[in-house]
Amino acid sequence: MKNKFLIYLVLVAILSSGCKDLITPQIENNRQLQESYNPSDAKFPYGLILNGYTRIPINSWSFNDVATDDAVTNDKSSSFLKMATGQWAANNNPVEQWSNCFAAIQYINLTLEQIDKVNWAVDTTVSRLFNMRIKGEAYGLRALFYYYLLQAHAGYGQDGSLLGVPIVLHSQAVGDDFNLPRSTFKQCLQQIEADLDLAATYLPVDYKDLTDNSQIPDKYGTVSKEQYNRVMGKTMSGLLSGRVAMAIRAKAALLAASPAYSSASGGSWASAADDAASIIDLKGGVAGMAANGLTWYGNASEIAALAEGQNPDEILWRSNYSESNDLEADNFPPSLNGKGRVNPTKNLVDAFPMANGYPIGATGSGYDSNNPYNSRDPRLSDFILVNGDKAGVNNTVIKTAADGGTNDGLDRTETSTRTGYYLKKLLRQDVNLSSTSTTTQRHYKPLIRYTEIYLIYAEAANEAWGPTGTGGHSYSAYDVIKALRQRAGIGTQNGDAYLESIKTDKDKMRILIRNARRLELCFEGFRFWDLRRWKAPLNETATGTSIKNNQYSTINVENRLYQDYMEYGPIPYSETLKFSNLVQNKGW
Amino acid sequence: MGTIYAGGYNKYISRQFQFSSGIDADLKDILPGLKFKSNFAVDYATAYSLSYNYDYATYEPIWNSYSGVDLISSLNKYGNDATSGTQNASNSWYRQTIAFYGLFSYDQTFGNQNNISAELVANGYQQSESQIYHRVSNANLGLHLGYNYDEKYYVDFNGAYVHSAKLPEKHREALSPTLSLAWRISKEKFMHSGTGFINDLKLTASAGILNTDLDISDYYIYQGYYTVNGSWYGWKDGVGFQATESRRGDNPDMRFPKRKEINLGFEGLFFNSSLQLNGHFFRSSSEGNIIQAASLFPSYFTSYWPVSSFIPYVNYDNDLRTGIDFGMDYHKMLGKLDVNIGLNGTYYNTKATQRAEVYEDDYQYRQGKNIDGIWGLQNLGFFESQQDIDNSPTQSFGEVHPGDIKYKDQNGDGVINSQDEVFLGKGGWFGAPFTIGMNLTLTYKKLTLFLYAIGRYGAYGIKNNSYYWVYGDGKYSEVVRNRWTEATKATATYPRLTTGSSDNNFRTSDFWMYKTDRFDLSKIQLNYDMTDLLRRKQFVKALSVYISGSNILTLAGQNDVLELNIGSAPQTRFYNIGVQANF
């Protein structure tokens, strides 16, 4: 009797514990891809494409400018510093995009394979519109990531052919053949264009709320404006739009037409100019250039008014805003409680022309090397803190002279400048970092600015049709540059005599346009790849200015130790070992 | 102090409940020697805290000097005295363990010499704990069959049939057999007659395959999954949601990692049992250890941020450990001196027999090398001059100057980089390759001396902490005194100093390597029993005085490195004088 009771007890105990984890594992919510998705579950497949958005390489500031002749960093452990001073290698590549971009492409391919399985909304028309929009986003993003892959990894293989990266158009899984060869640059470019063509067929040019059914593009069929606005309305304006796809096309076309790739890329200057012009036309030509676009990062009232993903005049595509002071904490001079990280070089300072529009070395410029910041391009004081400039909430005078007496002076402490200059661009001077009253300000990261598009046009049109050629458009490279210089406030007193003097000289114009790009887009991560794209010298020593007893002298701050083959980035070393079909670029 | 006096109170309550019940049945009616045993146990532990948390005021005196006398002029009050009257219950916790086993055993001797034993066990237990979703579980069936003839020849078979819910459905069970043989050779006639000094000697051999899920860290790791709690992305200034991220790939073929073991050994007593010796050889190969083999997949299959992985867990790595251990114990009275010497030691070697890895150069493969290998560059001294730098392979760890460490180009490609890293030595991370322990007890009348020493040999370390790697604005230790300068280039033992960082010098290489061989006198104690001296004082039952020390002495080539702690409390030697009394 007693035995029976005990056995019974044992059985009850085992059954009550349910045998979970003993015989079979306790259930876990480990979600899998499905054969179909309900509208209530549509977040799950859409969440896949967000892996594309979160991986956009320019979502945050990289400051790879400190590996160029534009700047150095005082952070001795910076990987960019190490790269610029001789440590760049296929297995030590701070500008690698391979893993990040291909991971994004994997998720985008997964998304594309799910889209048709999803009931995006109960309303089948809305569901169809979602289906189109998300396909468009996916194709557009895939093109974006292939563009960044080409920028960072395309190059000439051992056999002398211009190679791109493997083209992967389906999601990959365990058991697949990963040993894929690199497609040529030309094939990659064609793939980018094909994806952008598809994106254009699915996406509206802009996400905005329509007020009348007649405004709905034909490609969406019979839908009401309410149905349209729900899917493509203004609340979606932070997503990849048709206009963004056009900008990606222009960027890719410029890359392909550039000297480093033009011989085998299949790209041409004229098509790059046409691609840029199609956006400029939408923007209203040269006159559409945002008047306050130069200081987009500091236009306080404009930034305060940002809402619902809407773009300021200068911005084509941007990230969400956030309240922060990280940029300032990194880059303010030490006396304003910053770390003084990015130090612009004298090379860059010298690239700013005089206020009269002449380069400082040109005759008639009026440049005085003993008073070098006098009568200079107003952008210089917008972007760079020079000795004696004022900065911060209290307009503190920043003394960068070696004998300036504060920690802001040249090489005083580990947070002092190494060049005699501090960064001012991108930073909001109304951020206070004092420990007793630390404040933040609203920041956002532009993903594409219209200024970049104008500069793409200027560069490509000058090469294709000469400084004043229009190629059938209503403006020339000269017109664009003139407008940019006017916006910057140079040459306004003398009718921009310098620009007028070179407007028939394509070569001088090229130098001017490249310099304009250098100045307008400085510290925004362009210079590193522009130098390579142009086949420009990579090893200009980064210099600075030492001021003692009011005497200015130029100092060498940091050598640039790039080899010739470093015009093109490497394929990751680990991948070339794993996959024999992956040819390394020459020299790496 | 204030917290104790006025901060309220906190009551910690812990309850334990233990229940155990079993059946013991002698089934000799069915078969002589057959028994059944079963046990079922529940342990339940629960704990929580009940507290009243009171605020209290603190006062800061403000001192002022009045005509040369310091007096308190006022008090600053911080906080208020307040009793909330609220009882807080916190830290509640429970743990429940349910264990069950059932056992049939059989033990019988036939004809005085044939001993047969057998056991069949079913065993399971499960432990659940608060706030932990999965329970710790274990279920297996075991079978033991044993036979010995006259305690001379032994044959044992043990088999365990294990079940694990951590594995995919068709691979949840596995059989782990072990076979052991033993021969008490001292019972053989030829040993008896041949030698007189052997009291007992037994030779043993065993081999087995063990399946275990102990190293499977979690449930469902065979199953890939997506999470909807990925990185957040917003597109409307604040509106957005979290990405759907894959966190691992599928592997429906996951199996138990196996351990294949072979043991050979002997144990014996000699010379009137005053000397005891034993020794074993072991070889243990663990196969199919579960890893995420990133090198079998493209790099983009995994990323740290955003957190994403498509890589499955697979049974891949194999490790081999072989070695011997031995022990000796000798006990003898030499006149009035009682001597007891013990010695034991282990020597083992490890080898990674299978690894998922891809390297260009053969010497870089971890497979075939020790598991605890230190990998790094080989140094060739310092660069003597700019000319020396120009004539040497390019070093890709930043600009080099005379006085920087020069490395060997292993693959001859003219560039020194991480591909030139080779196996430098054993790190001894799982214990030094050769360990020896010794103890000695000498007793003479009332005086006892005890010594314990331990020796560790065969491993290496890297001098890579901030004491040895000094640069920039760090603190400079005495090691830089003999740094490289133009004047000291012939005798320098430390690279040139730099105000920057030096990735070229401060990286793992044999320049920084040292032997961690050491022999430690861990414990020494001298004891004197004084009970007899105090015999008249009856209330003291026992009294002894002792002097002892711990970590007294380290004999090593690199004492200064081994006995140095940076960034933590220093190592100590410990001396003790004591009296021990029983009343």
Chai-1 contact restraints between the chains, C-beta under 6 A:
chainA,res_idxA,chainB,res_idxB,connection_type,confidence,min_distance_angstrom,max_distance_angstrom,comment,restraint_id
A,N3,B,I23,contact,1.0,0.0,6.0,A-B,restraint_1
A,L6,B,S21,contact,1.0,0.0,6.0,A-B,restraint_2
A,V10,B,F40,contact,1.0,0.0,6.0,A-B,restraint_3
A,S17,B,I98,contact,1.0,0.0,6.0,A-B,restraint_4
A,S17,B,Q126,contact,1.0,0.0,6.0,A-B,restraint_5
A,D21,B,H134,contact,1.0,0.0,6.0,A-B,restraint_6
A,D21,B,R135,contact,1.0,0.0,6.0,A-B,restraint_7
A,D21,B,S137,contact,1.0,0.0,6.0,A-B,restraint_8
A,D21,B,A165,contact,1.0,0.0,6.0,A-B,restraint_9
A,L22,B,Q126,contact,1.0,0.0,6.0,A-B,restraint_10
A,L22,B,S137,contact,1.0,0.0,6.0,A-B,restraint_11
A,L22,B,A139,contact,1.0,0.0,6.0,A-B,restraint_12
A,T24,B,A165,contact,1.0,0.0,6.0,A-B,restraint_13
A,P25,B,A165,contact,1.0,0.0,6.0,A-B,restraint_14
A,P25,B,Y219,contact,1.0,0.0,6.0,A-B,restraint_15
A,Q26,B,H134,contact,1.0,0.0,6.0,A-B,restraint_16
A,E28,B,Y220,contact,1.0,0.0,6.0,A-B,restraint_17
A,N30,B,Y220,contact,1.0,0.0,6.0,A-B,restraint_18
A,N30,B,Q223,contact,1.0,0.0,6.0,A-B,restraint_19
A,N30,B,Y225,contact,1.0,0.0,6.0,A-B,restraint_20
A,R31,B,Y225,contact,1.0,0.0,6.0,A-B,restraint_21
A,R31,B,Y226,contact,1.0,0.0,6.0,A-B,restraint_22
A,F44,B,V228,contact,1.0,0.0,6.0,A-B,restraint_23
A,F44,B,T244,contact,1.0,0.0,6.0,A-B,restraint_24
A,G47,B,V228,contact,1.0,0.0,6.0,A-B,restraint_25
A,G47,B,A243,contact,1.0,0.0,6.0,A-B,restraint_26
A,G47,B,T244,contact,1.0,0.0,6.0,A-B,restraint_27
A,L48,B,T244,contact,1.0,0.0,6.0,A-B,restraint_28
A,L50,B,Y233,contact,1.0,0.0,6.0,A-B,restraint_29
A,L50,B,A243,contact,1.0,0.0,6.0,A-B,restraint_30
A,N51,B,A243,contact,1.0,0.0,6.0,A-B,restraint_31
A,Y53,B,Y233,contact,1.0,0.0,6.0,A-B,restraint_32
A,T54,B,S231,contact,1.0,0.0,6.0,A-B,restraint_33
A,T54,B,Y233,contact,1.0,0.0,6.0,A-B,restraint_34
A,T54,B,A243,contact,1.0,0.0,6.0,A-B,restraint_35
A,T54,B,P306,contact,1.0,0.0,6.0,A-B,restraint_36
A,K76,B,G500,contact,1.0,0.0,6.0,A-B,restraint_37
A,K76,B,S501,contact,1.0,0.0,6.0,A-B,restraint_38
A,S77,B,S501,contact,1.0,0.0,6.0,A-B,restraint_39
A,T85,B,G398,contact,1.0,0.0,6.0,A-B,restraint_40
A,T85,B,E399,contact,1.0,0.0,6.0,A-B,restraint_41
A,G86,B,G398,contact,1.0,0.0,6.0,A-B,restraint_42
A,G86,B,E399,contact,1.0,0.0,6.0,A-B,restraint_43
A,Q87,B,S396,contact,1.0,0.0,6.0,A-B,restraint_44
A,Q87,B,G398,contact,1.0,0.0,6.0,A-B,restraint_45
A,A89,B,S396,contact,1.0,0.0,6.0,A-B,restraint_46
A,A89,B,N417,contact,1.0,0.0,6.0,A-B,restraint_47
A,S99,B,S299,contact,1.0,0.0,6.0,A-B,restraint_48
A,S99,B,Y300,contact,1.0,0.0,6.0,A-B,restraint_49
A,F102,B,Y300,contact,1.0,0.0,6.0,A-B,restraint_50
A,A103,B,Y300,contact,1.0,0.0,6.0,A-B,restraint_51
A,A103,B,S303,contact,1.0,0.0,6.0,A-B,restraint_52
A,V174,B,G249,contact,1.0,0.0,6.0,A-B,restraint_53
A,V174,B,P312,contact,1.0,0.0,6.0,A-B,restraint_54
A,F178,B,P298,contact,1.0,0.0,6.0,A-B,restraint_55
A,T235,B,K236,contact,1.0,0.0,6.0,A-B,restraint_56
A,G238,B,W235,contact,1.0,0.0,6.0,A-B,restraint_57
A,G238,B,K236,contact,1.0,0.0,6.0,A-B,restraint_58
A,L239,B,W235,contact,1.0,0.0,6.0,A-B,restraint_59
A,E308,B,K236,contact,1.0,0.0,6.0,A-B,restraint_60
A,E308,B,D237,contact,1.0,0.0,6.0,A-B,restraint_61
A,G309,B,W235,contact,1.0,0.0,6.0,A-B,restraint_62
A,G309,B,K236,contact,1.0,0.0,6.0,A-B,restraint_63
A,G309,B,D237,contact,1.0,0.0,6.0,A-B,restraint_64
A,N320,B,G234,contact,1.0,0.0,6.0,A-B,restraint_65
A,N320,B,D237,contact,1.0,0.0,6.0,A-B,restraint_66
A,Y321,B,D237,contact,1.0,0.0,6.0,A-B,restraint_67
A,E575,B,S299,contact,1.0,0.0,6.0,A-B,restraint_68
A,L577,B,V358,contact,1.0,0.0,6.0,A-B,restraint_69
A,L577,B,E360,contact,1.0,0.0,6.0,A-B,restraint_70
A,K578,B,V358,contact,1.0,0.0,6.0,A-B,restraint_71
